Amino acid sequence: MSNYLVYICQAVRNRAGLERYWRDAPAVYPRNNVDVLAGYGPCEVLDADQDERVEGVVIAEFPPFEQTVEWFNGDAYVEARKDRTNGNDYLGMVVESGVAPVSQRSADKPVYVVAICREIVDQGALNTYWQRVNETLTGYKARVLMDHGRFLILEGQGPVQGVTVYEFPSRDAAKSWHESAAYREARQHRKTSAKYLVVLTESGVPPVEQRMPHTRLAGSTTPR
């Protein structure tokens, strides 16, 4: 079963520190078994049931759950991430895929839809949404990377009740699915039963200077 790190950058107040982290942290990543699917590429919020801010998204396939938690709390990575945590707000989680083995990764440049369940207000209605939503993916060449598997918040503020990530072959496919009649019908059950943040992000890892360009004016101490 695959394991992933899912990170949402929610505020940047120290761009210089963030860039130091981006340059230095890869040296202390686990060797040979990390695959970064998406790292600070262009992203947009598709849906948010409460006021939420998203500056960037990271999705990376990582070693087994307990091993990843041990690495995250180890001295080397704690030291490496000091520059990132100084003034910048993140929500970070390690998540088991929670699904059966999925199809092969797309050969094209895929995009990812990250859905974070923040709060459940009606479990019965939410169960109806969960039963129907994956059926709406038919015809869009999508695959499920994780769907409410075991997770642990490593950094940032909850609540988080679950994490789902879908991979689509293109932005157009993801947007067409999100705007489809089938998904809109299923989403009605979600809207009445839970609070979600849903973000679309492109795959790939841009060079440091090209990541999250809208945050370049962020100062070292002054909030944007």
Helices and strands as residue ranges (DSSP letters): E 3-11, H 15-24, G 25-28, E 35-39, E 43-48, E 56-62, H 65-72, H 75-80, H 82-85, E 89-96, E 111-120, H 123-133, G 134-137, E 143-147, E 151-155, E 162-168, H 171-178, H 181-191, E 194-202, G 208-210, G 213-215
